[in-house]
Amino acid sequence: MLDQVLEKEYIEPSQISDSFISLFNKPGPYYSSYPVLGEWKNIQKNIDYINALKTFFKNDPNRPLYLYLHIPYCAKLCYYCSCRIHISNKRETINSFVMSLLKEINMLNNFFKENNISPNFKEVHLGGGTPSHLTTDEIKLIVDGLNQFVNIKKLKEFSMEIDPRTVNFDDFDDYASFGVDRISFGVQDFDKNVQEKINRIQPFKLIEKIIKQEIQKKFKGVNFDLLYGLPGQTMETFRETIRLTKLLSPERITLIKYAHIPNIRKHMRMIKDSDLPSEKDLPVMFVESTEALIEAGYSWVGIDHFAKNNDELAIAKKNKKVYRNFGGETPGFTKDIISLGPTSTSSFGENYFQATYSLPEYKNNIENNIFPISKHYKLSRDDVIRRTCNFSLQCNQILDIKSINKKYNINFAEYFKEEIPKIKLLEEKGFLSYNNDFILVKTLGRYFIRHICQIFDTFLDDDASYQIHGN
């Protein structure tokens, strides 16, 4: 193996140069899939989805699976949000969606029965939108539906996203009784001014009260989502958000850069460009926060995840088992996802699928007993090889070349002869180490892991992505 000299896990803010800032802010994929969603093709019928499921279970019937359910409704619009959501507080509207989701769950169950399939689901995630915007009775109906083909008691993880403004203490007792063992809060920022500018008022005291010790004991883990680059943020205010986060001590933290795309998400026009922090501050915010979290006992996982050293995600990092799905880095219990609900994305075997964006279309399909699939991508052998390289580097910061050669019966140096000069360039810049057996991402390269992964992306047109300048 490459000589893994123990480096500090983070760089100092003083090491941030102009070229560091320029590359850090350079747009590019975050690779929750490869190829990315923009390359998937529109389809009109769901027969490809049904046939792909049949083939997948025929080839590997016991493969561990991840089940994702998308709940699209929120109580209030957050101006920073880039998710496909619907704002409603009409209980009949929300319940109508729940009834459609239950029908889709039953459709999947019928598919399993008709094809004599016993799926091996090991993880379930309720995402959105805001799952906690549903009543606990509605959530129980969903969980009861899942019990038809999911053994809730034997799951490795059952997680649920929570908006702290939509819950009370009794709700957590119900969630735990349903089998939920990990809860995730969309915190974003604790500063009052920032919260006002993003239309998400949730004071620190509110979240502190919610996750007091009695609540945390009900679950094996609490996650926080934080965003940097939000309107009104300064270096000082975000340091305070990190300090308060450490006080509350969640097991996992995602630290994501806000993407301001008002031309695509019209509600983002409510955010004034003049309120956004300087782009020069963004890498400093991330570097400082990384240092603060690592010093507080968190392990830096993948691109932008942090986990306490005794958490399963940190243990997976130590054992080089981390994987990535559409929700981010995971402990690697599963690598294939079947998803339900509008806009949800599935990845199993050599296929990607996405459900329709339109709620009326979604409901119409369900009423007609049709899986609401709108996009598909069938991976080629080359796509699979490149995805493996991409995910190995971004998730575990190492690529075992011998393993790749053996698994896919290739000669890495020959197969990637066009990419090798780019890899060597990054080695010269101090981003990674390379020999015939391994590629190892170094500390400096951790901050640019998604740029490194672009080496293996044949869908990108801009070859300038590879012109990375080190410090």
SVG drawing of the C-alpha trace seen along z (x, -y; Angstrom):
<svg xmlns="http://www.w3.org/2000/svg" viewBox="-60 -44 65 61">
<polyline fill="none" stroke="black" stroke-width="0.4" points="0.0,0.0 1.0,-3.6 3.0,-5.1 0.2,-6.6 2.2,-9.1 -0.1,-10.4 -1.2,-13.8 -3.3,-16.3 -6.9,-15.6 -7.5,-19.2 -5.6,-22.2 -5.2,-25.5 -7.2,-28.5 -3.8,-30.2 -3.2,-27.6 -6.1,-28.9 -4.8,-30.6 -6.5,-32.4 -6.3,-29.2 -7.8,-27.2 -10.7,-29.6 -11.2,-29.6 -11.3,-25.8 -13.4,-25.3 -16.1,-27.6 -16.0,-26.0 -19.4,-24.5 -19.5,-20.8 -21.3,-17.5 -21.4,-16.1 -22.0,-12.6 -24.8,-11.2 -25.0,-9.0 -22.8,-8.4 -23.8,-9.5 -25.6,-12.4 -29.4,-12.9 -29.1,-15.3 -28.0,-12.3 -31.0,-10.1 -33.5,-9.8 -37.3,-10.5 -39.5,-7.5 -43.2,-7.1 -43.9,-3.6 -42.8,-1.8 -42.2,1.6 -38.4,1.0 -38.7,0.5 -40.7,3.7 -38.4,5.8 -35.3,4.2 -36.7,5.2 -37.4,8.7 -33.9,9.1 -32.3,7.6 -34.0,9.9 -33.4,12.9 -29.7,12.2 -29.3,11.4 -32.4,12.1 -30.8,11.6 -28.9,8.4 -29.4,5.9 -31.7,3.0 -32.4,-0.6 -36.0,-1.8 -36.6,-5.5 -40.0,-7.2 -40.4,-10.8 -43.0,-13.0 -43.3,-16.1 -45.3,-18.4 -44.0,-21.1 -45.8,-23.5 -43.8,-26.6 -41.5,-27.6 -37.8,-27.8 -36.2,-30.2 -33.0,-28.2 -34.7,-24.9 -33.8,-23.1 -36.0,-20.1 -39.2,-19.3 -41.8,-20.2 -45.4,-21.4 -46.5,-23.8 -49.8,-22.9 -51.4,-22.9 -54.7,-21.4 -54.9,-18.0 -57.3,-16.6 -54.7,-17.4 -51.9,-15.8 -54.0,-12.8 -55.0,-12.3 -51.3,-12.0 -50.7,-9.6 -53.5,-7.4 -51.7,-7.5 -48.4,-6.5 -50.1,-3.6 -51.4,-2.4 -47.9,-2.6 -46.6,-0.6 -49.3,2.0 -48.4,2.1 -44.8,2.9 -45.9,5.5 -48.1,7.1 -45.2,7.1 -43.1,9.0 -45.9,11.5 -46.6,12.1 -42.9,12.8 -42.3,14.8 -39.7,12.3 -38.7,11.8 -36.8,8.5 -34.0,8.0 -34.5,4.5 -32.0,3.4 -32.5,-0.4 -35.6,-2.6 -35.6,-6.4 -38.5,-8.8 -37.5,-12.0 -38.9,-15.0 -40.2,-17.6 -41.2,-17.2 -42.2,-13.7 -42.9,-15.1 -45.6,-17.3 -47.7,-14.1 -49.7,-13.2 -48.4,-10.3 -51.5,-8.3 -50.5,-8.8 -47.0,-7.8 -48.2,-4.6 -50.4,-3.8 -47.2,-4.0 -45.2,-1.9 -47.9,0.7 -47.9,0.8 -44.2,1.3 -44.5,4.2 -46.0,6.2 -42.5,6.7 -40.1,5.0 -39.0,6.6 -38.8,3.3 -37.3,5.0 -34.4,6.4 -33.4,3.2 -29.9,1.9 -31.3,-1.7 -34.7,-3.4 -34.3,-7.1 -36.7,-10.0 -36.3,-13.7 -37.8,-16.1 -38.7,-19.8 -38.4,-20.9 -41.3,-23.4 -43.7,-20.6 -43.3,-18.2 -44.0,-17.9 -42.5,-15.6 -45.2,-12.9 -44.5,-12.6 -41.0,-11.2 -42.5,-8.4 -44.6,-7.5 -41.8,-7.6 -39.7,-5.3 -42.6,-2.9 -42.9,-2.7 -39.3,-1.5 -37.6,-4.8 -34.1,-4.8 -32.4,-7.8 -33.9,-11.3 -32.5,-14.1 -33.1,-17.8 -32.9,-20.5 -31.1,-23.1 -29.2,-25.0 -28.2,-27.9 -28.8,-29.1 -28.4,-32.9 -31.7,-34.8 -30.9,-37.2 -30.1,-34.3 -33.2,-32.4 -35.3,-35.5 -33.7,-35.9 -34.3,-32.2 -37.9,-32.2 -37.1,-29.4 -37.4,-30.7 -36.4,-28.0 -34.4,-29.4 -31.6,-27.4 -33.7,-27.1 -36.4,-25.3 -34.0,-22.6 -32.2,-22.4 -35.5,-21.7 -36.5,-19.1 -33.4,-17.0 -32.9,-17.1 -31.4,-14.0 -34.7,-12.2 -35.4,-12.5 -31.9,-11.5 -32.1,-8.3 -35.0,-7.1 -32.9,-7.0 -29.4,-5.6 -28.6,-8.8 -29.5,-12.4 -28.4,-14.1 -28.1,-17.8 -28.1,-19.4 -26.1,-22.7 -25.8,-25.1 -23.0,-27.6 -23.3,-30.4 -26.8,-31.5 -27.9,-35.1 -26.8,-37.1 -24.1,-34.7 -20.7,-36.0 -17.6,-34.2 -18.5,-35.1 -22.1,-34.0 -21.3,-30.7 -18.6,-30.0 -21.3,-30.5 -23.6,-28.1 -20.8,-25.5 -20.2,-26.2 -23.9,-25.7 -24.0,-22.5 -21.2,-21.1 -23.0,-21.9 -26.0,-19.9 -23.7,-17.1 -25.6,-15.3 -24.1,-12.0 -23.9,-13.1 -23.6,-16.4 -23.8,-17.3 -22.2,-20.6 -23.4,-21.6 -22.7,-24.6 -25.9,-26.5 -26.5,-26.5 -28.1,-29.8 -30.0,-29.0 -32.9,-31.5 -33.2,-30.9 -34.2,-27.3 -35.9,-27.7 -37.9,-30.8 -38.6,-31.2 -34.8,-31.7 -35.4,-35.2 -36.7,-36.0 -33.0,-36.0 -31.1,-39.1 -27.7,-38.5 -26.3,-41.4 -27.2,-39.4 -25.0,-36.4 -21.6,-36.1 -18.5,-36.7 -17.4,-33.7 -14.0,-34.2 -15.5,-33.4 -17.1,-30.1 -14.0,-27.9 -12.8,-29.5 -16.2,-28.7 -15.8,-25.0 -12.2,-24.7 -12.7,-26.3 -15.8,-24.2 -14.0,-21.1 -11.2,-21.8 -13.7,-22.7 -15.7,-19.5 -12.6,-17.2 -11.2,-18.7 -14.5,-18.1 -14.3,-14.4 -16.0,-14.1 -14.7,-12.1 -14.8,-13.7 -16.5,-11.3 -16.7,-11.6 -17.4,-15.0 -19.3,-16.9 -20.4,-14.5 -19.1,-14.3 -19.8,-11.6 -18.8,-11.0 -16.0,-8.5 -18.3,-5.8 -21.0,-6.3 -21.5,-3.6 -20.7,-6.1 -17.3,-6.9 -16.6,-3.2 -17.4,-2.5 -14.9,-5.2 -12.2,-3.5 -13.0,-0.2 -13.2,-1.7 -16.8,-0.7 -18.5,-4.1 -20.9,-4.3 -22.9,-7.1 -26.5,-7.3 -28.9,-10.1 -29.0,-11.2 -25.3,-11.4 -22.6,-9.2 -23.9,-6.0 -22.2,-3.2 -22.4,-0.9 -25.0,1.5 -26.7,1.3 -25.8,0.1 -29.1,0.5 -32.2,-1.7 -35.8,-1.3 -37.7,-4.5 -41.4,-5.4 -43.2,-8.8 -43.0,-11.6 -39.5,-12.7 -37.9,-9.9 -34.8,-8.2 -33.9,-4.5 -30.6,-2.8 -30.4,1.0 -28.1,3.2 -27.2,1.3 -30.3,-0.9 -31.3,-4.4 -35.0,-5.4 -36.8,-8.6 -40.5,-9.0 -42.5,-11.8 -42.2,-15.4 -45.9,-16.1 -48.2,-15.3 -51.4,-15.0 -49.5,-12.7 -48.1,-10.7 -51.6,-10.2 -53.1,-9.4 -50.5,-6.7 -51.1,-5.2 -54.9,-5.2 -54.2,-3.2 -51.9,-0.8 -48.9,-2.1 -45.5,-2.8 -45.0,-6.5 -41.6,-6.3 -40.5,-9.3 -36.7,-8.8 -34.3,-5.9 -30.7,-5.3 -29.1,-1.9 -25.5,-1.8 -22.9,-0.4 -20.0,1.7 -17.8,-1.4 -20.3,-3.4 -20.2,-0.8 -16.4,-0.8 -16.2,-4.6 -18.8,-4.8 -16.8,-2.3 -13.7,-4.5 -15.7,-7.6 -17.4,-6.3 -14.3,-4.6 -12.4,-7.9 -15.1,-10.2 -16.4,-7.8 -13.1,-6.3 -10.4,-8.5 -8.7,-5.4 -8.9,-3.4 -7.6,0.1 -6.4,0.5 -5.6,4.3 -9.2,4.8 -10.6,2.9 -8.4,4.9 -9.6,8.2 -13.2,7.3 -13.6,6.0 -10.9,7.9 -9.1,4.8 -5.6,3.3 -6.2,0.0 -3.2,-1.8 -4.3,-0.7 -8.0,-1.2 -7.6,-4.7 -4.6,-5.7 -6.2,-9.0 -6.9,-9.7 -3.5,-8.7 -1.8,-12.1 -4.5,-13.9 -4.0,-11.7 -0.3,-12.4 -1.0,-16.1 -3.0,-16.0 -0.2,-14.1 2.2,-16.8 -0.2,-19.4 -0.3,-17.4 -3.9,-16.3 -3.2,-12.5 -0.6,-9.8 -0.5,-7.3 1.2,-4.0 0.3,-0.8 -1.6,0.5 -3.5,-2.5 -4.7,-6.1 -4.8,-7.7 -6.4,-11.1 -4.3,-13.3 -5.5,-15.9 -5.4,-18.8 -7.3,-16.7 -10.1,-16.1 -11.4,-19.6 -11.5,-18.9 -12.6,-15.3 -15.5,-15.9 -13.1,-17.6 -10.8,-14.6 -13.7,-12.4 -14.3,-14.4 -11.3,-12.6 -13.5,-9.5 -16.5,-11.4 -16.8,-11.0 -20.0,-13.2 -18.2,-16.5 -17.3,-18.7 -15.0,-21.1 -11.6,-19.6 -10.4,-22.7 -11.9,-21.0 -8.7,-19.0 -6.4,-22.1 -6.2,-22.1 -3.6,-24.4 -2.2,-23.4 -0.8,-25.6"/>
</svg>
